[in-house]
Each structure stands twice: as structure tokens, then as C-alpha cells.
Amino acid sequence: MNQRERLTISLDQPVAARVRQCGARTQGGASGYVERLVRADALREAANSLARWYAANPTYVEDSLAGTAAALDEAG
């Protein structure tokens, strides 16, 4: 189980009010709400990173499939 850590942040009043409002409606309160936002942001960042990698390596899938097919032919 992850150890919890206390964190103090400063937010503009409207943002703080929104965090409290959303936290009141969700499991884990304001902390749970912010934690879910951070996790969603990390997932979005990872997906964008993967998309950039595939864009930089456009033939990766085809090359990998060709390599697998060649290995199967040799083994077969």
C-alpha cells in the first residue's frame, strides 16, 4: 500500500472552491479528487509520449510482424 503524504498548495479562490465542490461529491474528498486528476494527467502524458514514439517509428509494427513471420518460417 502506498504511504500517504500531506501536501500544502496555494490555489486561487475559484479553483479552491471547485476542488472543494468536486471533492464533496467524490470518494476520498478533495484529496481523492486531486489525486484522480493527477493520475489522469499522467496517463494522458504517457499516451502522448507513446503517440510521439510511434510517429517517430512509423514502420515499427510492420517490421516487428515481418520479423516474427520470418522467425516462424525458420522454425516451421
KEKE-3310 file (N, C-alpha, C; in steps of 0.2 Angstrom, whole numbers, plus 5000, padded with zeros to 4 digits):
npx = (5004:5002:5011:5003:5005:5006:5002:5004:4996:4994:4980:4970:4955:4943:4947:4950:4938:4931:4938:4935:4921:4920:4926:4918:4908:4914:4922:4934:4936:4942:4956:4956:4949:4959:4970:4965:4964:4977:4982:4975:4981:4994:4992:4987:4998:5008:5001:5002:5016:5019:5012:5020:5031:5028:5025:5037:5043:5037:5037:5038:5028:5025:5038:5041:5031:5035:5047:5043:5036:5046:5054:5045:5044:5057:5057:5047)
npy = (4994:5011:5024:5038:5056:5072:5087:5104:5116:5131:5139:5149:5157:5154:5142:5134:5133:5126:5113:5109:5108:5098:5088:5086:5078:5066:5051:5050:5063:5080:5077:5065:5068:5077:5068:5059:5068:5071:5058:5055:5065:5060:5048:5053:5060:5050:5043:5052:5053:5040:5040:5050:5042:5032:5039:5044:5032:5025:5013:5002:4993:4985:4981:4973:4963:4957:4952:4943:4934:4929:4923:4913:4906:4901:4892:4883)
npz = (5000:4996:5004:5012:5009:5016:5008:5005:4996:4986:4979:4968:4973:4966:4961:4971:4977:4968:4969:4982:4980:4970:4977:4988:4982:4978:4980:4993:4995:4993:4992:4986:4974:4968:4967:4957:4946:4944:4941:4930:4922:4921:4914:4902:4898:4896:4886:4875:4874:4870:4857:4851:4850:4842:4830:4827:4824:4812:4805:4814:4819:4807:4804:4815:4814:4802:4806:4816:4808:4799:4808:4812:4800:4799:4810:4807)
capx = (5000:5006:5011:5000:5009:5002:5005:5000:4996:4990:4976:4966:4949:4938:4949:4950:4931:4929:4941:4931:4914:4920:4928:4912:4904:4918:4926:4941:4936:4946:4962:4954:4948:4965:4974:4962:4966:4985:4983:4973:4986:5000:4990:4987:5005:5010:4998:5005:5023:5018:5010:5026:5036:5025:5026:5045:5045:5031:5037:5039:5023:5026:5045:5040:5027:5039:5052:5040:5034:5052:5056:5041:5046:5063:5056:5042)
capy = (5000:5017:5029:5045:5061:5078:5092:5110:5120:5138:5140:5154:5156:5150:5135:5130:5132:5120:5107:5108:5106:5091:5083:5084:5073:5060:5046:5052:5070:5084:5074:5059:5072:5080:5063:5057:5072:5070:5051:5056:5069:5056:5044:5057:5062:5043:5041:5057:5051:5034:5043:5053:5037:5028:5044:5044:5025:5023:5006:4998:4987:4981:4977:4968:4957:4954:4948:4937:4929:4926:4918:4907:4902:4897:4887:4879)
capz = (5000:4996:5010:5010:5011:5016:5003:5005:4989:4986:4974:4968:4977:4962:4959:4978:4978:4963:4971:4987:4977:4967:4982:4992:4978:4976:4985:4995:4996:4989:4991:4981:4968:4965:4965:4951:4941:4943:4938:4923:4918:4920:4909:4896:4896:4894:4879:4871:4873:4865:4851:4848:4848:4835:4825:4825:4822:4809:4802:4819:4819:4801:4805:4820:4812:4797:4810:4819:4802:4797:4814:4812:4794:4800:4815:4804)
cpx = (5004:5005:5008:5005:5005:5006:5001:5001:4992:4986:4972:4959:4944:4940:4949:4942:4929:4932:4937:4924:4915:4922:4923:4908:4908:4921:4933:4941:4940:4953:4961:4953:4954:4969:4971:4964:4973:4986:4981:4978:4992:4998:4990:4994:5009:5008:5001:5012:5023:5016:5016:5031:5034:5026:5033:5047:5039:5031:5038:5035:5025:5033:5044:5037:5031:5045:5049:5038:5041:5055:5052:5042:5052:5062:5051:5044)
cpy = (5006:5021:5035:5050:5068:5083:5098:5114:5126:5138:5146:5152:5152:5142:5131:5128:5126:5113:5105:5105:5099:5086:5081:5079:5067:5057:5049:5060:5074:5081:5068:5063:5074:5074:5060:5061:5071:5063:5052:5060:5065:5051:5047:5059:5055:5042:5046:5055:5044:5036:5046:5048:5033:5033:5044:5037:5022:5016:5000:4992:4982:4977:4972:4962:4954:4950:4942:4932:4926:4921:4912:4902:4898:4891:4881:4874)
cpz = (5000:5002:5008:5013:5011:5012:5004:4999:4990:4979:4974:4971:4973:4961:4966:4979:4974:4966:4977:4985:4975:4972:4987:4988:4977:4982:4987:4996:4991:4987:4985:4974:4964:4963:4958:4945:4939:4939:4931:4919:4916:4914:4902:4893:4893:4887:4874:4869:4869:4858:4847:4846:4842:4829:4822:4823:4818:4806:4808:4819:4813:4802:4810:4818:4807:4801:4813:4813:4800:4802:4814:4806:4795:4805:4812:4800)
residu = (MET:ASN:GLN:ARG:GLU:ARG:LEU:THR:ILE:SER:LEU:ASP:GLN:PRO:VAL:ALA:ALA:ARG:VAL:ARG:GLN:CYS:GLY:ALA:ARG:THR:GLN:GLY:GLY:ALA:SER:GLY:TYR:VAL:GLU:ARG:LEU:VAL:ARG:ALA:ASP:ALA:LEU:ARG:GLU:ALA:ALA:ASN:SER:LEU:ALA:ARG:TRP:TYR:ALA:ALA:ASN:PRO:THR:TYR:VAL:GLU:ASP:SER:LEU:ALA:GLY:THR:ALA:ALA:ALA:LEU:ASP:GLU:ALA:GLY)
# end
